Amino acid sequence: MRVFKLLVVSYIGLIVASFLTFYFGDEGVLNYNKLLVKKRELVKNIDNLEGINRELKEKMWMLKTDPETNEVEARALTYISDSEVLVKVRSYEDKSNYYTIGSLLNVKIPKTNKNLIFKIIGITFPVIFFLFSLLRGFYRRIRSGE
């Protein structure tokens, strides 16, 4: 009977440890969901960078092919032709269109050993439960006078 109790309690401990590891362990459901959120952030960042890349390619093509675009860009960089005079206004702020490069996303997932904690819980729980049931049986025998 004791061996059967030990097997049942060990099986329950194994189930508890497996459940805790599945949901809360290092490769568990919670960490998987965190990784999915990071993946979505990275995909969004890549899409933004691809959009900026397309805009820059279009602008580069326009600069290579259109002389008017070159003149506009040169004026934006304060270049002037020989027949013009440059006048600078002191209180004027230059609000040029500069591209912002996509933000750098760091995926830092700390490597903890949560699985070890759950395995220890899964091992100690059945042992404690088995010892408790043995002591309870021993206490009952003493009270009944056997």
Buried (B, 14 or more C-beta within 10 A) or exposed (E): EEEEBBEBBBEBBBEBBBEBBEEBBBEBEEBEEEEEEBEEEEEEBEEBEEEBEEEEEEBEEBEEEEEEBBEEBEEEEEEEEEEEEEEEEEEEEEEEEEEEEBEEEEEEEEEEEBBEBBBEBBBEBBEEBBEEBEEEEEEEEEEEEE
